[in-house]
């Protein structure tokens, strides 16, 4: 029976392959051999096709899982081709690794038909670079709990290909503004101010290309928005050979569900662009606006993100870094003990300065 998943293994020695972000090639963890994506795609073409067929059959029949129907509806069980261990994944998992033999694992059935992304931006920053940037991010935060700075914690950072919808469209904008021009003149000893009022109209069309919105319910939208932008010039046609060594989920938020978010982004950007075209006035106040979004093509893409998820004092914290540019975002907790000591220290310093000033003022 064909396997339902694919382990990408080195043609030279059989060791696990991973995509090397620095070389932009697949590299063997054991012998160090490197291969282009095209070489590995050709080598695994038949295996991926068979795994896709078998995996699709599994997804359509949940009775292979020995759980309740409710549990089985959202979980999948796969057999690792390398060691035979059972891999338990949720229904959206597209790339992972075997917890027993460590082999990078791809689920081809998650990329069949409409599930196949149009594009992918490969990771440019590797794990060592991501860890360094995370340490730098932590370094300037004196009130951060020590547990956050521990190396064994930072090493938990994971590379994830996050599914995104990329929207093309156009915004037709009609806006009216109230503008003023203020002029002053001298008449003898008097200063005369003349204020002229204007009704200003602007109409225009703003085109948008590939406006992103993450398509994963697991990812907070505000974090995924904050690590933008991506450099689309590095975008490649999607191939599964970019995935080994990283995690990936297929989308679980539809393009229709994300459309409202993108319409708001297009609207705000178009209004800002039109508003900037109103020049030469002392003041400009928007009076009315009408924006019509005309949607066009929607693309499906995988974009690289380094993630660290952790808990502190029963709260979840998620840090995200753009795997292409290195832009880092995330909320940080405050160690109350450090805050108290820091506050006392600042108070003592200010008190000493105030005492010194008073001492000098009183003649020393």
PyMOL commands that set and color helices and strands:
alter all, ss='L'
color gray80, all
select helices_A, chain A and resi 37-43+45-59+62-64+69-72+108-111+113-115+127-139+146-149+151-154+221-226+232-234+240-242+255-276+336-361
alter helices_A, ss='H'
color red, helices_A
select strands_A, chain A and resi 6-7+17-20+25-28+34-35+75-79+86-90+93-97+104-106+119-120+158-187+190-214+236-237+247-249+283-312+315-322+328-330
alter strands_A, ss='S'
color yellow, strands_A
deselect
rebuild
show_as cartoon
